[in-house]
Amino acid sequence: MKRRTLLATLLVAATLGASAQKAMKAPAGGKAISDELIGIFFEDISSSADGGLYAELVQNGSFEFNTTERDGWGPGTAWKFLRPGHSLGYIRPSMAKPLNANNPTYMTIHIERVKEFYDYAGWKGVGLQNDGFDGISVKAGAKYDFSAFFRNTNLQDDKDIRIALVEPQGWGKDPKVLAESTINVNAVDWERYFFTLTPNADSKNASLQILVLTKGDIDIDEVSLMPQDTYKGHGLRKDLAQALADLHPKFMRFPGGCVVHGGGDGFWNTYRWKETIGPRQTRKSQKNTWGYHQSLALGYFEYFQFCEDVGMEPLPILPCGVSCQGTNGGWGMKTQAQDVVPMSEMDEWVAEALDLIDWANGDGTTEWSRKRVEAGHPAPFNLKYLGLGNEEKITPEFEERFKYIYNKVTEKYPDIVIVGTAGPGSHPGNPDLENGWRLAEEIGMPIIDEHYYEPNNYFLNSRQYDKYPRTRKTKVYLGEYAAKDKKLIDALAEGLYLLHVERNGDIVAMTSYAPLFARKDATNWNPDLIYFDNERPYLTCSYYIQQLFGLSSGQYYYGDCVHFDGDAKGLIQPIENSHYGQSVVLNVKTRQLFVKLCNASDARKTGTIDLSRFKSLKGEAVRTTLTGKANDENNYEAQPIQPVQETIKMKKKMDFVLEPYTFIMLQIAL
């Protein structure tokens, strides 16, 4: 028996039997299901974008932080004033003649003296230091691209500026220089300067220093330090982007979440996609719903590009003229605080949707599709799905505005699949869920988005989609869900629930766990699928469950191939209040069969597998096992729960043993 472990071999196994073969015909007895069941949902929560998936290493490089975002914040947040040696001068935020109206604040550096006194031979100059996001992590020999806009306000003197990556050595000591360069700035108007820094040593706690060495004044804005080695060269942090790609997601929903409609801050803070495309210095940064700054350097172009790089369908979510009912603490009020756009202004919000479709799919001859071409992507992105609204309370005001924008979009683009919302809590008996479904059926909505976060008992015991009417034309997108902890038992509960989702894959078209990312020491929500610091991601137990389901997508579900000992004949697991279950899925495109077994109980389970109907079944299978103690979890200190793989002999009929708190997947070539 050949044993293999860890994530890398999961990727090898993904290609098993999927070579250039023709699609097969599905044997009788299977149910047609969605093969896009597993996707991802990216929202900028817990510093998932700046300081996270977006690879930028400088924090507040545009000097736009302010107290609206967090008390005590301002243009100098994340920066330190430097005047080493006997240098004299000051810095001040300025807004006169800015780089761009969307980026109005910059920093002026005034240099009064840089002369060295006596035998002082240390550093000199006046300027700034940025420590990034809890330090800047750099690798020896790697290349980092520095850029910034400078304007020399003293026309008679060029300015020499020293740019360095350093590692502080403590009070009174010059920092250790990792990389440095000096540039000469003579531009009398804003001009961008570029060069590359290559550190001579690794550092987990580096800083970027900018020191002006010539007397006078100089303006600076849009400071950036980007690693050259990003995911497929498109500006995303490589290890975090790869962790997402390794989930094998079929789609990505973005940019939220509550971020879409401004959360609790009002329409001024609504996410407008048009402000997130084009050069970085023209994008309009703003407060993030979760209480920090978002530069929007990770914007719609980058989201669509990432979807293309990974092979995911993009699922952008747009606001529909209705605010979050949690506006300014509205969640705790006896009457909800939902605000609405006057109907006379709704065409502006309709245009947001129509122009986005044109930008993504147009041929380059229209206003918005030309902007995509000018940004470097001549080919269309082939947008298929569009979400309208996120978790809005289903009020009469919401219904009026949703139907207005829905009808306008479907009239012009009938092939776009619209994803609506079922309100903020998608539980049976919830008025919003009932009203959301009523609206969906009234207008013929293709897909409705349901959300719920619950303790693991809910996912262990509930099988709500078994009860959904089969006559409904509207499909379900389970857009946000998670058990409310990150232990193995929580992941197994989610896995058991996904087995039930697969069984109902004729009704449920898509799912995505949420939230996706959380930065260490900057976490707004728990649990999350992936935790990370500057060095690496930490993959939770739930991550590996999601990965197994992402690997095992298919078009047909077979419910009668696995039988657990002690169950009634013909009983298909998982059923309500039963903490074990199974699923068999066939991918006719890749000619692979997947058998998944889940035991979230404390007792061993045994049974039989009968795959006799699959005549071309090969004699080997890759078995992936995820197992441990119920309360085990992966964290920053230890990751005890890891998938283990082995190649086993495979028979068409065979017995199995399923240990407590264990998930097994068999991947079989046909």
ZAGUKE-324249 format. One record per residue (C-alpha): x, y, z. Coordinates in steps of 0.02 Angstrom, whole numbers, padded with zeros to 5 digits, always signed. Example, Ala and Ser with C-alpha at 12.3 -4.5 7.8 and 13.67 -1.06 7.14 Angstrom:
BEGIN
+00615-00225+00390;+00684-00053+00357;
//
This chain:
BEGIN
+00000+00000+00000;+00071+00167-00052;+00041+00308+00074;+00043+00494+00033;+00005+00644+00141;-00040+00827+00142;-00107+00953+00020;+00012+00930-00126;-00046+00754-00160;-00227+00809-00157;-00188+00910-00313;-00105+00761-00396;-00257+00655-00359;-00371+00785-00436;-00310+00733-00608;-00335+00547-00581;-00425+00476-00731;-00457+00650-00799;-00340+00643-00949;-00397+00677-01125;-00541+00555-01124;-00715+00578-01194;-00857+00610-01073;-00945+00452-01020;-01129+00409-01014;-01201+00405-00838;-01268+00235-00783;-01452+00224-00739;-01511+00270-00565;-01420+00437-00548;-01499+00606-00513;-01438+00756-00613;-01361+00885-00496;-01265+01048-00508;-01079+01031-00538;-01051+01207-00470;-01097+01165-00290;-00934+01223-00211;-00874+01401-00231;-00795+01536-00125;-00859+01701-00056;-00733+01841-00037;-00777+01988+00073;-00655+02116+00141;-00683+02072+00323;-00547+02042+00453;-00421+02134+00341;-00441+02008+00201;-00393+02129+00060;-00264+02260+00112;-00138+02166+00218;-00212+02004+00153;-00251+01937-00020;-00189+02096-00104;+00000+02086-00100;+00037+02270-00061;+00161+02283+00085;+00138+02468+00128;-00007+02519+00240;-00094+02686+00205;+00017+02722+00056;-00109+02852-00005;-00120+02945+00163;-00310+02933+00157;-00346+02853+00328;-00463+02960+00433;-00564+02964+00593;-00724+02912+00505;-00645+02741+00491;-00575+02730+00667;-00553+02853+00811;-00378+02925+00811;-00339+02881+00630;-00276+03009+00505;-00160+03034+00356;-00009+02988+00462;-00079+02823+00525;+00045+02680+00496;+00185+02806+00464;+00327+02867+00576;+00415+03033+00560;+00604+03015+00536;+00746+03142+00555;+00901+03040+00599;+01063+03119+00656;+01054+03308+00667;+00929+03332+00525;+00786+03454+00550;+00616+03469+00468;+00435+03415+00480;+00294+03328+00386;+00115+03387+00362;-00036+03317+00270;-00091+03426+00124;-00237+03433+00002;-00192+03579-00114;-00177+03521-00295;-00192+03336-00258;-00138+03193-00369;-00321+03152-00405;-00489+03212-00340;-00527+03035-00282;-00362+03034-00185;-00357+03209-00109;-00232+03190+00033;-00044+03180+00017;+00105+03214+00129;+00223+03363+00118;+00400+03339+00184;+00493+03498+00235;+00683+03481+00251;+00770+03620+00346;+00939+03541+00380;+01025+03379+00332;+01203+03433+00375;+01306+03311+00478;+01386+03382+00637;+01557+03339+00706;+01605+03158+00676;+01427+03093+00659;+01428+02968+00516;+01256+02890+00536;+01097+02910+00437;+01032+03082+00390;+00881+03159+00304;+00699+03197+00343;+00559+03081+00296;+00446+02935+00336;+00447+02754+00389;+00311+02625+00357;+00307+02459+00450;+00175+02384+00337;+00047+02270+00417;+00129+02218+00583;+00299+02221+00498;+00352+02192+00318;+00404+02014+00277;+00539+02000+00143;+00648+01860+00076;+00831+01868+00027;+00853+01881-00160;+00668+01913-00195;+00624+02070-00292;+00508+02205-00226;+00447+02347-00336;+00444+02518-00253;+00342+02659-00328;+00279+02829-00271;+00220+02993-00341;+00333+03142-00300;+00317+03328-00335;+00464+03445-00307;+00392+03610-00246;+00563+03699-00241;+00599+03723-00425;+00780+03774-00400;+00840+03614-00316;+00825+03433-00369;+00791+03319-00223;+00893+03166-00181;+00788+03036-00092;+00854+02879-00009;+00734+02731-00012;+00781+02582+00096;+00715+02420+00165;+00785+02406+00340;+00771+02299+00495;+00766+02405+00654;+00902+02364+00780;+00836+02454+00933;+00850+02625+01013;+01007+02723+00968;+01065+02602+00833;+01061+02625+00647;+00946+02499+00564;+01015+02351+00468;+01005+02392+00283;+00924+02253+00181;+00912+02349+00017;+00925+02530-00035;+00928+02650-00182;+00937+02838-00207;+00831+02931-00333;+00838+03109-00395;+00671+03198-00407;+00659+03351-00518;+00476+03342-00570;+00382+03504-00540;+00216+03414-00557;+00162+03243-00496;+00268+03107-00572;+00282+02923-00529;+00453+02849-00491;+00493+02663-00496;+00635+02548-00449;+00664+02375-00379;+00734+02328-00207;+00817+02159-00179;+00846+02118+00005;+01011+02035+00054;+00932+01939+00199;+00765+01872+00258;+00666+01978+00378;+00497+01958+00461;+00499+02134+00533;+00567+02249+00399;+00521+02432+00373;+00519+02545+00222;+00611+02710+00247;+00599+02863+00135;+00725+03000+00178;+00743+03164+00083;+00925+03219+00079;+00906+03394+00002;+00838+03553+00084;+00666+03617+00034;+00492+03543+00014;+00432+03391-00077;+00260+03310-00092;+00233+03122-00091;+00082+03011-00124;+00032+02833-00172;+00182+02745-00096;+00188+02562-00143;+00300+02411-00114;+00243+02256-00207;+00328+02087-00220;+00362+02042-00401;+00315+01861-00365;+00125+01869-00354;-00009+01744-00406;+00008+01728-00595;+00085+01902-00595;-00079+01989-00556;-00044+02069-00387;-00117+01942-00265;-00020+01867-00122;+00038+01701-00191;+00013+01584-00044;-00161+01649-00002;-00219+01646-00183;-00151+01470-00202;-00245+01414-00047;-00405+01472-00133;-00361+01390-00297;-00327+01227-00205;-00509+01224-00150;-00555+01194-00333;-00698+01321-00322;-00817+01335-00469;-00863+01517-00437;-00818+01666-00328;-00944+01786-00253;-00877+01961-00216;-00857+02094-00146;-00978+02051-00003;-01077+02034+00103;-01124+02186+00201;-00983+02279+00112;-01097+02287-00041;-01225+02409+00028;-01118+02502+00152;-01165+02397+00302;-01207+02515+00444;-01144+02678+00369;-01267+02733+00237;-01270+02757+00049;-01114+02865+00045;-01018+02710+00095;-01099+02595-00033;-00977+02493-00136;-00977+02567-00313;-00884+02454-00433;-00841+02596-00553;-00732+02673-00419;-00628+02514-00406;-00563+02502-00586;-00428+02601-00674;-00258+02654-00605;-00239+02641-00416;-00216+02828-00393;-00387+02862-00470;-00484+02740-00361;-00589+02812-00221;-00542+02729-00058;-00667+02730+00084;-00716+02661+00252;-00739+02474+00261;-00900+02414+00340;-00799+02317+00469;-00716+02473+00540;-00555+02501+00445;-00491+02577+00282;-00507+02494+00113;-00395+02559-00025;-00493+02467-00161;-00329+02427-00246;-00408+02254-00246;-00555+02300-00355;-00670+02230-00488;-00535+02209-00620;-00429+02109-00498;-00578+02003-00443;-00624+01960-00621;-00443+01927-00666;-00425+01808-00518;-00582+01715-00570;-00508+01692-00742;-00340+01637-00671;-00420+01502-00562;-00557+01450-00684;-00703+01513-00577;-00864+01594-00633;-00869+01773-00567;-01022+01814-00461;-01019+02001-00424;-01150+02067-00303;-01220+02242-00330;-01326+02352-00217;-01505+02379-00273;-01553+02546-00194;-01586+02479-00019;-01472+02495+00130;-01432+02368+00263;-01566+02364+00397;-01424+02366+00524;-01381+02547+00481;-01297+02632+00630;-01342+02497+00754;-01511+02456+00678;-01492+02271+00717;-01531+02307+00899;-01678+02422+00868;-01860+02370+00890;-01894+02440+00716;-01768+02406+00578;-01666+02550+00506;-01674+02508+00322;-01656+02660+00207;-01704+02668+00024;-01660+02768-00131;-01805+02871-00201;-01881+02784-00352;-01841+02939-00455;-01655+02899-00428;-01661+02712-00462;-01600+02727-00642;-01428+02769-00573;-01423+02601-00485;-01491+02513-00638;-01348+02589-00738;-01225+02515-00615;-01285+02341-00663;-01304+02369-00850;-01134+02454-00864;-01051+02314-00766;-01117+02183-00888;-01055+02289-01033;-00885+02313-00949;-00867+02126-00921;-00941+02059-01083;-00936+02199-01212;-00834+02191-01372;-00728+02344-01335;-00826+02467-01442;-00938+02532-01301;-00893+02656-01164;-00872+02533-01023;-00802+02385-01119;-00668+02503-01187;-00613+02534-01008;-00585+02347-00986;-00483+02341-01147;-00382+02494-01094;-00344+02408-00928;-00259+02266-01024;-00396+02137-01049;-00458+02141-01230;-00557+01979-01216;-00725+01981-01127;-00736+01905-00953;-00894+01811-01004;-00997+01857-00851;-01137+01731-00824;-01203+01770-00649;-01251+01935-00567;-01311+01956-00389;-01430+02096-00341;-01438+02140-00156;-01368+02059-00001;-01470+02008+00152;-01588+02156+00141;-01747+02140+00242;-01886+02095+00120;-01994+02249+00145;-02119+02323+00020;-01990+02458-00017;-01858+02327-00055;-01976+02229-00167;-02020+02383-00269;-01838+02428-00300;-01779+02251-00327;-01913+02216-00458;-01872+02380-00546;-01686+02341-00565;-01719+02156-00597;-01838+02192-00741;-01722+02321-00820;-01573+02203-00816;-01666+02049-00879;-01748+02150-01017;-01580+02204-01089;-01478+02050-01043;-01597+01900-01035;-01452+01775-01032;-01378+01843-00870;-01427+01731-00723;-01488+01843-00581;-01457+01791-00401;-01576+01872-00277;-01581+01871-00087;-01686+01782+00044;-01652+01913+00178;-01540+01911+00331;-01591+01743+00406;-01642+01595+00298;-01728+01481+00423;-01898+01399+00398;-02030+01511+00476;-01928+01670+00453;-02040+01802+00372;-01897+01865+00264;-01865+01691+00196;-02049+01668+00158;-02063+01840+00078;-01902+01815-00018;-01966+01653-00092;-02135+01729-00131;-02048+01868-00227;-01933+01745-00315;-02078+01640-00377;-02179+01793-00425;-02045+01860-00544;-01965+01695-00595;-01798+01730-00511;-01669+01599-00567;-01573+01584-00401;-01605+01646-00223;-01466+01671-00096;-01494+01597+00078;-01382+01632+00230;-01369+01554+00402;-01237+01532+00537;-01279+01405+00672;-01199+01293+00805;-01142+01125+00741;-01300+01040+00806;-01399+01127+00670;-01290+01054+00532;-01282+00885+00617;-01470+00868+00631;-01556+00979+00502;-01595+00919+00325;-01702+01065+00269;-01680+01043+00081;-01760+00871+00086;-01923+00964+00122;-01909+01095-00015;-02043+01078-00150;-01977+00997-00308;-02093+01104-00413;-01998+01266-00381;-01907+01336-00532;-01796+01448-00425;-01635+01365-00370;-01546+01391-00202;-01377+01472-00177;-01319+01441+00001;-01208+01594-00003;-01156+01607+00180;-01151+01470+00309;-01038+01395+00441;-01046+01302+00604;-01001+01425+00741;-00832+01353+00787;-00678+01282+00699;-00655+01114+00783;-00655+00949+00690;-00833+00912+00746;-00889+01076+00667;-00805+01032+00502;-00883+00859+00504;-01054+00935+00539;-01030+01046+00386;-00972+00895+00286;-01125+00796+00338;-01235+00943+00288;-01149+00954+00118;-01187+00770+00089;-01369+00818+00109;-01341+00967-00007;-01269+00850-00140;-01421+00738-00122;-01524+00894-00156;-01409+00957-00293;-01559+00969-00408;-01624+01109-00296;-01464+01183-00223;-01357+01251-00365;-01214+01334-00269;-01138+01349-00095;-00998+01451-00016;-00931+01445+00162;-00910+01614+00248;-00811+01710+00297;-00661+01659+00193;-00509+01746+00270;-00456+01821+00437;-00292+01908+00476;-00208+01868+00641;-00244+02003+00772;-00366+02089+00654;-00513+01970+00658;-00692+02037+00650;-00780+01868+00644;-00754+01689+00700;-00743+01559+00634;-00662+01587+00464;-00603+01463+00335;-00422+01523+00322;-00321+01619+00452;-00157+01700+00404;-00013+01809+00458;+00127+01888+00355;+00215+01721+00334;+00084+01591+00291;-00098+01537+00292;-00169+01422+00426;-00296+01303+00354;-00441+01252+00466;-00525+01083+00478;-00670+01157+00380;-00549+01206+00241;-00507+01025+00208;-00690+00975+00205;-00724+01112+00078;-00575+01055-00023;-00636+00875-00032;-00806+00931-00094;-00724+01049-00219;-00618+00906-00286;-00769+00791-00301;-00889+00894-00405;-00997+00801-00530;-01157+00799-00629;-01245+00645-00557;-01287+00588-00381;-01314+00405-00334;-01395+00377-00165;-01411+00188-00160;-01230+00131-00181;-01184+00135+00004;-01274+00047+00146;-01234+00067+00332;-01254-00087+00440;-01404-00072+00555;-01500+00046+00440;-01664-00005+00363;-01651-00073+00187;-01659+00066+00058;-01626+00205+00186;-01516+00340+00111;-01404+00433+00233;-01388+00569+00294;-01560+00589+00372;-01617+00708+00509;-01538+00681+00680;-01417+00551+00610;-01234+00596+00630;-01164+00491+00488;-01195+00483+00302;-01134+00455+00125;-01138+00521-00051;-01085+00451-00220;-01055+00577-00360;-01006+00545-00541;-00913+00670-00648;-00947+00615-00827;-00829+00747-00897;-00675+00686-00803;-00733+00504-00791;-00712+00502-00602;-00821+00429-00466;-00818+00497-00289;-00879+00403-00136;-00888+00510+00021;-00920+00440+00195;-00941+00548+00351;-00951+00493+00533;-00978+00637+00654;-01025+00521+00798;-00922+00438+00935;-00960+00261+00875;-00878+00160+00736;-00988+00132+00582;-00977-00012+00459;-01064-00049+00296;-01049-00098+00114;-01013-00009-00050;-01088-00077-00210;-01026+00005-00371;-01076-00136-00488;-01169-00019-00607;-01005+00069-00651;-00939-00059-00774;-00776+00031-00816;-00720+00048-00635;-00530+00028-00620;-00444-00078-00489;-00372+00064-00384;-00437+00214-00289;-00360+00359-00196;-00427+00362-00019;-00416+00527+00075;-00449+00521+00263;-00479+00666+00382;-00490+00608+00562;-00450+00655+00741;-00532+00695+00905;-00695+00791+00905;-00622+00948+00982;-00459+00951+00884;-00429+01109+00786;-00295+01190+00678;-00226+01356+00736;-00070+01464+00728;+00024+01352+00848;-00020+01179+00781;-00114+01098+00637;-00152+00921+00694;-00293+00892+00570;-00223+00856+00398;-00287+00748+00254;-00195+00583+00231;-00199+00491+00066;-00163+00314+00013;-00189+00213-00144;-00296+00060-00113;-00361-00088-00212;-00539-00060-00265;-00678-00187-00291;-00851-00157-00358;-00921-00229-00197;-00830-00204-00034;-00855-00179+00152;-00796-00023+00243;-00756+00030+00421;-00782+00213+00468;-00701+00265+00630;-00776+00398+00746;-00752+00580+00692;-00690+00532+00520;-00720+00587+00341;-00664+00476+00198;-00667+00509+00011;-00632+00377-00121;-00580+00446-00290;-00599+00316-00427;-00555+00322-00612;-00681+00254-00737;
//
